[in-house]
Amino acid sequence: MMRAPSTTLYIHPASHSPLALVIRRGPSKWWHFLLWDRDTGIITPGSWFNGMIYPHRCDLSPRGNWMLLLAGNATNDPCAWTAVCQPPNVKAICFFPQSHAKNGGGFFDARQPIVWLNRMENTAEQEDFSKHGFEIGYQEKNQPPYGSFSDRLERDGWKHHGAAKKQADESVQMPWVKKSPLKNYELLMEVDACVAPTEMDEQCAGGERVRYFVRSVGSKDQVPVKDVQWANWNKRGELCMASDGCLYHARVEHMNEHRRLVVDLNKLAPRIRKEKVAAAEDRV
């Protein structure tokens, strides 16, 4: 049996720019932030972070110039925080401490610089955001903290494809569709219904419970895009994909996709200062 890759990629595309934020996890609790130009394939590496990132409550602004993230570290005070940063670096421009990570994070409105936060209204936050040119809103109290997943899809041009349907295995699917900029193909995405919030953060839109298909416009025949955790179009009508720690571009011709590797991110590792390594060895 082949060993599953230790690298997981989470992708947040900018809705009005070819840029995409790549949040890479591995090894262990290390996270790496990168910017990916989906048209040129250029990768810009950024910060490494040791702790916890909640990738499905992070976001990239429509033009790709701001990043919203929810992060945490049990050994720190505060143990969690929401921050606005300039990607791909995690140095906070706006920083809001939290006592837990049950809420926090959010998403950028298409009318940037409006930010919708997953938390209760707070006057101090409003003042701090306004100093940096942002307007903020708050999601409804009853909205689950992962509701911004659907909001981001709609903002980024995905549309519901019909009604939710029940499959033989009783899982409920939420179909979405997005046309290629060339208007010749459509990308379909099916997302398994998630009951537990932890499942959404670890699986939904991260890989195992999301499936992609491609079909010609006007046709009902569709073929699966195999072994991908994320897919979307670039402006040239190519598929941009994340699969097993790698980023790809693919041409779609006659319902077949022809992939080419952009970059393999599996072998990256953080640079740890020598004195920290020595201290760790002394403890062993």
Contacts in CASP RR format, 6 or more apart in sequence:
PFRMAT RR
TARGET T0000
AUTHOR 0000-0000-0000
METHOD contacts of the structure
MODEL  1
MMRAPSTTLYIHPASHSPLALVIRRGPSKWWHFLLWDRDTGIITPGSWFN
GMIYPHRCDLSPRGNWMLLLAGNATNDPCAWTAVCQPPNVKAICFFPQSH
AKNGGGFFDARQPIVWLNRMENTAEQEDFSKHGFEIGYQEKNQPPYGSFS
DRLERDGWKHHGAAKKQADESVQMPWVKKSPLKNYELLMEVDACVAPTEM
DEQCAGGERVRYFVRSVGSKDQVPVKDVQWANWNKRGELCMASDGCLYHA
RVEHMNEHRRLVVDLNKLAPRIRKEKVAAAEDRV
5 244 0 8 1.000
5 245 0 8 1.000
5 266 0 8 1.000
6 26 0 8 1.000
6 27 0 8 1.000
6 266 0 8 1.000
7 24 0 8 1.000
7 25 0 8 1.000
7 26 0 8 1.000
7 244 0 8 1.000
7 245 0 8 1.000
7 265 0 8 1.000
7 266 0 8 1.000
7 268 0 8 1.000
8 24 0 8 1.000
8 25 0 8 1.000
8 26 0 8 1.000
8 206 0 8 1.000
8 229 0 8 1.000
8 245 0 8 1.000
9 22 0 8 1.000
9 23 0 8 1.000
9 24 0 8 1.000
9 25 0 8 1.000
9 229 0 8 1.000
9 230 0 8 1.000
9 242 0 8 1.000
9 245 0 8 1.000
9 247 0 8 1.000
9 265 0 8 1.000
10 22 0 8 1.000
10 23 0 8 1.000
10 24 0 8 1.000
10 25 0 8 1.000
10 55 0 8 1.000
10 56 0 8 1.000
10 58 0 8 1.000
10 205 0 8 1.000
10 206 0 8 1.000
10 230 0 8 1.000
11 20 0 8 1.000
11 21 0 8 1.000
11 22 0 8 1.000
11 23 0 8 1.000
11 36 0 8 1.000
11 230 0 8 1.000
11 232 0 8 1.000
11 242 0 8 1.000
12 20 0 8 1.000
12 21 0 8 1.000
12 23 0 8 1.000
12 58 0 8 1.000
12 59 0 8 1.000
12 60 0 8 1.000
12 152 0 8 1.000
13 19 0 8 1.000
13 20 0 8 1.000
13 21 0 8 1.000
13 38 0 8 1.000
13 60 0 8 1.000
13 156 0 8 1.000
13 232 0 8 1.000
13 240 0 8 1.000
14 20 0 8 1.000
14 21 0 8 1.000
14 60 0 8 1.000
14 61 0 8 1.000
14 62 0 8 1.000
14 63 0 8 1.000
14 64 0 8 1.000
15 62 0 8 1.000
15 110 0 8 1.000
15 155 0 8 1.000
15 156 0 8 1.000
15 157 0 8 1.000
16 62 0 8 1.000
16 63 0 8 1.000
16 110 0 8 1.000
17 62 0 8 1.000
17 63 0 8 1.000
17 64 0 8 1.000
18 37 0 8 1.000
18 38 0 8 1.000
18 39 0 8 1.000
18 40 0 8 1.000
18 234 0 8 1.000
18 235 0 8 1.000
19 35 0 8 1.000
19 36 0 8 1.000
19 37 0 8 1.000
19 38 0 8 1.000
19 60 0 8 1.000
19 63 0 8 1.000
19 64 0 8 1.000
20 35 0 8 1.000
20 36 0 8 1.000
20 38 0 8 1.000
20 60 0 8 1.000
20 232 0 8 1.000
20 240 0 8 1.000
21 33 0 8 1.000
21 34 0 8 1.000
21 35 0 8 1.000
21 36 0 8 1.000
21 58 0 8 1.000
21 60 0 8 1.000
21 64 0 8 1.000
21 67 0 8 1.000
21 87 0 8 1.000
21 88 0 8 1.000
22 33 0 8 1.000
22 34 0 8 1.000
22 35 0 8 1.000
22 36 0 8 1.000
22 43 0 8 1.000
22 88 0 8 1.000
22 242 0 8 1.000
22 247 0 8 1.000
22 265 0 8 1.000
23 31 0 8 1.000
23 32 0 8 1.000
23 33 0 8 1.000
23 53 0 8 1.000
23 55 0 8 1.000
23 58 0 8 1.000
24 31 0 8 1.000
24 32 0 8 1.000
24 33 0 8 1.000
24 34 0 8 1.000
24 245 0 8 1.000
24 265 0 8 1.000
24 268 0 8 1.000
25 31 0 8 1.000
25 53 0 8 1.000
25 55 0 8 1.000
26 32 0 8 1.000
27 269 0 8 1.000
29 50 0 8 1.000
29 51 0 8 1.000
29 52 0 8 1.000
30 48 0 8 1.000
30 49 0 8 1.000
30 50 0 8 1.000
30 51 0 8 1.000
30 269 0 8 1.000
30 270 0 8 1.000
31 48 0 8 1.000
31 49 0 8 1.000
31 50 0 8 1.000
31 51 0 8 1.000
31 53 0 8 1.000
32 45 0 8 1.000
32 46 0 8 1.000
32 47 0 8 1.000
32 48 0 8 1.000
32 49 0 8 1.000
32 265 0 8 1.000
32 268 0 8 1.000
32 270 0 8 1.000
33 46 0 8 1.000
33 47 0 8 1.000
33 48 0 8 1.000
33 49 0 8 1.000
33 67 0 8 1.000
33 87 0 8 1.000
33 88 0 8 1.000
33 89 0 8 1.000
33 90 0 8 1.000
34 43 0 8 1.000
34 44 0 8 1.000
34 45 0 8 1.000
34 46 0 8 1.000
34 88 0 8 1.000
34 265 0 8 1.000
35 43 0 8 1.000
35 44 0 8 1.000
35 46 0 8 1.000
35 64 0 8 1.000
35 87 0 8 1.000
35 88 0 8 1.000
36 42 0 8 1.000
36 43 0 8 1.000
36 44 0 8 1.000
36 240 0 8 1.000
36 247 0 8 1.000
36 262 0 8 1.000
37 43 0 8 1.000
37 44 0 8 1.000
38 232 0 8 1.000
38 234 0 8 1.000
38 240 0 8 1.000
38 249 0 8 1.000
39 234 0 8 1.000
39 235 0 8 1.000
39 236 0 8 1.000
41 247 0 8 1.000
41 249 0 8 1.000
41 262 0 8 1.000
41 263 0 8 1.000
43 247 0 8 1.000
43 262 0 8 1.000
43 263 0 8 1.000
44 88 0 8 1.000
45 88 0 8 1.000
46 87 0 8 1.000
46 88 0 8 1.000
46 89 0 8 1.000
47 88 0 8 1.000
47 89 0 8 1.000
47 90 0 8 1.000
47 91 0 8 1.000
48 270 0 8 1.000
48 271 0 8 1.000
49 71 0 8 1.000
49 90 0 8 1.000
50 73 0 8 1.000
50 270 0 8 1.000
51 71 0 8 1.000
51 72 0 8 1.000
51 73 0 8 1.000
52 71 0 8 1.000
52 72 0 8 1.000
52 73 0 8 1.000
52 74 0 8 1.000
52 101 0 8 1.000
53 69 0 8 1.000
53 70 0 8 1.000
53 71 0 8 1.000
53 72 0 8 1.000
54 70 0 8 1.000
54 71 0 8 1.000
54 101 0 8 1.000
54 105 0 8 1.000
54 201 0 8 1.000
55 201 0 8 1.000
55 206 0 8 1.000
56 146 0 8 1.000
56 148 0 8 1.000
56 149 0 8 1.000
56 200 0 8 1.000
56 201 0 8 1.000
56 204 0 8 1.000
56 205 0 8 1.000
56 206 0 8 1.000
57 70 0 8 1.000
57 104 0 8 1.000
57 105 0 8 1.000
57 106 0 8 1.000
57 118 0 8 1.000
57 145 0 8 1.000
57 146 0 8 1.000
57 148 0 8 1.000
57 201 0 8 1.000
58 67 0 8 1.000
58 68 0 8 1.000
58 69 0 8 1.000
58 70 0 8 1.000
58 105 0 8 1.000
58 106 0 8 1.000
59 67 0 8 1.000
59 68 0 8 1.000
59 105 0 8 1.000
59 106 0 8 1.000
59 107 0 8 1.000
59 108 0 8 1.000
59 148 0 8 1.000
59 152 0 8 1.000
60 66 0 8 1.000
60 67 0 8 1.000
60 68 0 8 1.000
60 87 0 8 1.000
60 108 0 8 1.000
61 67 0 8 1.000
61 68 0 8 1.000
61 108 0 8 1.000
61 112 0 8 1.000
61 113 0 8 1.000
62 108 0 8 1.000
62 110 0 8 1.000
62 112 0 8 1.000
62 155 0 8 1.000
63 112 0 8 1.000
64 87 0 8 1.000
65 86 0 8 1.000
65 87 0 8 1.000
66 84 0 8 1.000
66 85 0 8 1.000
66 86 0 8 1.000
66 87 0 8 1.000
66 93 0 8 1.000
66 108 0 8 1.000
66 112 0 8 1.000
66 113 0 8 1.000
67 84 0 8 1.000
67 85 0 8 1.000
67 86 0 8 1.000
67 87 0 8 1.000
67 88 0 8 1.000
67 90 0 8 1.000
68 82 0 8 1.000
68 83 0 8 1.000
68 84 0 8 1.000
68 85 0 8 1.000
68 105 0 8 1.000
68 106 0 8 1.000
68 107 0 8 1.000
68 108 0 8 1.000
68 115 0 8 1.000
69 82 0 8 1.000
69 83 0 8 1.000
69 85 0 8 1.000
69 90 0 8 1.000
69 105 0 8 1.000
70 80 0 8 1.000
70 81 0 8 1.000
70 82 0 8 1.000
70 101 0 8 1.000
70 104 0 8 1.000
70 105 0 8 1.000
70 106 0 8 1.000
70 118 0 8 1.000
71 80 0 8 1.000
71 81 0 8 1.000
71 83 0 8 1.000
71 90 0 8 1.000
72 79 0 8 1.000
72 80 0 8 1.000
72 81 0 8 1.000
72 101 0 8 1.000
73 79 0 8 1.000
78 97 0 8 1.000
78 98 0 8 1.000
78 99 0 8 1.000
79 98 0 8 1.000
79 99 0 8 1.000
79 100 0 8 1.000
79 101 0 8 1.000
80 97 0 8 1.000
80 98 0 8 1.000
80 99 0 8 1.000
80 100 0 8 1.000
80 101 0 8 1.000
80 104 0 8 1.000
81 92 0 8 1.000
81 95 0 8 1.000
81 96 0 8 1.000
81 97 0 8 1.000
81 98 0 8 1.000
82 96 0 8 1.000
82 98 0 8 1.000
82 104 0 8 1.000
82 105 0 8 1.000
82 106 0 8 1.000
82 117 0 8 1.000
82 119 0 8 1.000
83 90 0 8 1.000
83 92 0 8 1.000
83 93 0 8 1.000
83 94 0 8 1.000
83 95 0 8 1.000
83 96 0 8 1.000
84 92 0 8 1.000
84 93 0 8 1.000
84 94 0 8 1.000
84 115 0 8 1.000
84 129 0 8 1.000
84 132 0 8 1.000
84 134 0 8 1.000
85 91 0 8 1.000
85 92 0 8 1.000
85 93 0 8 1.000
86 93 0 8 1.000
93 132 0 8 1.000
94 128 0 8 1.000
94 129 0 8 1.000
94 132 0 8 1.000
94 134 0 8 1.000
96 122 0 8 1.000
96 125 0 8 1.000
96 128 0 8 1.000
98 104 0 8 1.000
98 119 0 8 1.000
102 145 0 8 1.000
103 118 0 8 1.000
103 119 0 8 1.000
103 120 0 8 1.000
103 145 0 8 1.000
104 117 0 8 1.000
104 118 0 8 1.000
104 119 0 8 1.000
104 145 0 8 1.000
105 117 0 8 1.000
105 118 0 8 1.000
105 119 0 8 1.000
105 148 0 8 1.000
106 115 0 8 1.000
106 116 0 8 1.000
106 117 0 8 1.000
106 118 0 8 1.000
106 139 0 8 1.000
106 148 0 8 1.000
107 115 0 8 1.000
107 116 0 8 1.000
107 148 0 8 1.000
107 151 0 8 1.000
107 152 0 8 1.000
107 155 0 8 1.000
108 114 0 8 1.000
108 115 0 8 1.000
108 116 0 8 1.000
108 155 0 8 1.000
109 115 0 8 1.000
109 116 0 8 1.000
109 155 0 8 1.000
110 155 0 8 1.000
113 133 0 8 1.000
113 134 0 8 1.000
113 135 0 8 1.000
114 134 0 8 1.000
114 135 0 8 1.000
114 136 0 8 1.000
114 137 0 8 1.000
115 129 0 8 1.000
115 134 0 8 1.000
115 135 0 8 1.000
115 136 0 8 1.000
115 137 0 8 1.000
116 136 0 8 1.000
116 137 0 8 1.000
116 138 0 8 1.000
116 139 0 8 1.000
116 148 0 8 1.000
116 151 0 8 1.000
117 125 0 8 1.000
117 136 0 8 1.000
117 137 0 8 1.000
117 138 0 8 1.000
117 139 0 8 1.000
118 139 0 8 1.000
118 145 0 8 1.000
118 148 0 8 1.000
119 138 0 8 1.000
120 138 0 8 1.000
120 141 0 8 1.000
121 137 0 8 1.000
121 138 0 8 1.000
125 136 0 8 1.000
126 136 0 8 1.000
129 135 0 8 1.000
129 136 0 8 1.000
139 147 0 8 1.000
139 148 0 8 1.000
144 197 0 8 1.000
145 197 0 8 1.000
146 194 0 8 1.000
146 197 0 8 1.000
146 200 0 8 1.000
146 201 0 8 1.000
146 204 0 8 1.000
149 200 0 8 1.000
149 204 0 8 1.000
149 205 0 8 1.000
153 176 0 8 1.000
156 178 0 8 1.000
156 232 0 8 1.000
157 178 0 8 1.000
158 176 0 8 1.000
158 177 0 8 1.000
158 178 0 8 1.000
158 189 0 8 1.000
159 176 0 8 1.000
159 177 0 8 1.000
159 178 0 8 1.000
160 174 0 8 1.000
160 175 0 8 1.000
160 176 0 8 1.000
160 177 0 8 1.000
161 175 0 8 1.000
161 176 0 8 1.000
161 177 0 8 1.000
161 188 0 8 1.000
162 175 0 8 1.000
164 172 0 8 1.000
164 173 0 8 1.000
164 174 0 8 1.000
164 175 0 8 1.000
164 193 0 8 1.000
165 172 0 8 1.000
165 173 0 8 1.000
165 175 0 8 1.000
166 172 0 8 1.000
166 173 0 8 1.000
167 173 0 8 1.000
171 192 0 8 1.000
171 193 0 8 1.000
172 192 0 8 1.000
172 193 0 8 1.000
173 190 0 8 1.000
173 191 0 8 1.000
173 192 0 8 1.000
173 193 0 8 1.000
174 190 0 8 1.000
174 191 0 8 1.000
174 193 0 8 1.000
175 188 0 8 1.000
175 189 0 8 1.000
175 190 0 8 1.000
176 188 0 8 1.000
176 189 0 8 1.000
176 190 0 8 1.000
176 191 0 8 1.000
177 186 0 8 1.000
177 187 0 8 1.000
177 188 0 8 1.000
177 189 0 8 1.000
178 186 0 8 1.000
178 187 0 8 1.000
178 189 0 8 1.000
178 232 0 8 1.000
178 233 0 8 1.000
179 185 0 8 1.000
179 186 0 8 1.000
179 187 0 8 1.000
179 217 0 8 1.000
180 186 0 8 1.000
180 187 0 8 1.000
180 233 0 8 1.000
180 237 0 8 1.000
180 252 0 8 1.000
181 233 0 8 1.000
181 234 0 8 1.000
181 235 0 8 1.000
181 236 0 8 1.000
181 237 0 8 1.000
182 237 0 8 1.000
183 217 0 8 1.000
184 216 0 8 1.000
184 217 0 8 1.000
185 214 0 8 1.000
185 215 0 8 1.000
185 216 0 8 1.000
185 217 0 8 1.000
185 237 0 8 1.000
185 252 0 8 1.000
186 214 0 8 1.000
186 215 0 8 1.000
186 216 0 8 1.000
186 217 0 8 1.000
187 212 0 8 1.000
187 213 0 8 1.000
187 214 0 8 1.000
187 225 0 8 1.000
187 231 0 8 1.000
187 232 0 8 1.000
187 233 0 8 1.000
187 239 0 8 1.000
188 212 0 8 1.000
188 213 0 8 1.000
188 214 0 8 1.000
188 215 0 8 1.000
188 222 0 8 1.000
189 210 0 8 1.000
189 211 0 8 1.000
189 212 0 8 1.000
189 213 0 8 1.000
189 231 0 8 1.000
190 210 0 8 1.000
190 211 0 8 1.000
190 212 0 8 1.000
190 213 0 8 1.000
191 204 0 8 1.000
191 205 0 8 1.000
191 209 0 8 1.000
191 210 0 8 1.000
192 203 0 8 1.000
192 204 0 8 1.000
192 209 0 8 1.000
192 210 0 8 1.000
194 200 0 8 1.000
194 203 0 8 1.000
194 204 0 8 1.000
194 209 0 8 1.000
199 209 0 8 1.000
203 209 0 8 1.000
204 210 0 8 1.000
205 230 0 8 1.000
206 229 0 8 1.000
206 230 0 8 1.000
207 229 0 8 1.000
207 230 0 8 1.000
210 229 0 8 1.000
210 230 0 8 1.000
211 224 0 8 1.000
212 224 0 8 1.000
212 225 0 8 1.000
212 228 0 8 1.000
212 231 0 8 1.000
213 222 0 8 1.000
213 223 0 8 1.000
213 224 0 8 1.000
213 225 0 8 1.000
214 222 0 8 1.000
214 223 0 8 1.000
214 225 0 8 1.000
214 239 0 8 1.000
214 252 0 8 1.000
214 255 0 8 1.000
214 257 0 8 1.000
215 221 0 8 1.000
215 222 0 8 1.000
215 223 0 8 1.000
215 255 0 8 1.000
216 255 0 8 1.000
221 255 0 8 1.000
223 255 0 8 1.000
223 256 0 8 1.000
225 231 0 8 1.000
225 239 0 8 1.000
225 241 0 8 1.000
225 257 0 8 1.000
227 243 0 8 1.000
227 244 0 8 1.000
228 241 0 8 1.000
228 242 0 8 1.000
228 243 0 8 1.000
229 242 0 8 1.000
229 243 0 8 1.000
229 244 0 8 1.000
230 241 0 8 1.000
230 242 0 8 1.000
231 239 0 8 1.000
231 240 0 8 1.000
231 241 0 8 1.000
231 242 0 8 1.000
232 239 0 8 1.000
232 240 0 8 1.000
233 239 0 8 1.000
233 240 0 8 1.000
234 240 0 8 1.000
234 249 0 8 1.000
237 252 0 8 1.000
238 249 0 8 1.000
238 250 0 8 1.000
238 251 0 8 1.000
238 252 0 8 1.000
239 248 0 8 1.000
239 249 0 8 1.000
239 250 0 8 1.000
239 251 0 8 1.000
239 252 0 8 1.000
239 257 0 8 1.000
240 247 0 8 1.000
240 248 0 8 1.000
240 249 0 8 1.000
240 250 0 8 1.000
241 247 0 8 1.000
241 248 0 8 1.000
241 249 0 8 1.000
241 250 0 8 1.000
241 259 0 8 1.000
242 248 0 8 1.000
244 266 0 8 1.000
245 264 0 8 1.000
245 265 0 8 1.000
245 266 0 8 1.000
246 261 0 8 1.000
246 262 0 8 1.000
246 263 0 8 1.000
246 264 0 8 1.000
246 265 0 8 1.000
246 266 0 8 1.000
247 261 0 8 1.000
247 262 0 8 1.000
247 263 0 8 1.000
247 265 0 8 1.000
248 259 0 8 1.000
248 260 0 8 1.000
248 261 0 8 1.000
248 262 0 8 1.000
249 259 0 8 1.000
249 260 0 8 1.000
249 262 0 8 1.000
250 257 0 8 1.000
250 258 0 8 1.000
250 259 0 8 1.000
250 260 0 8 1.000
251 257 0 8 1.000
251 258 0 8 1.000
252 258 0 8 1.000
END
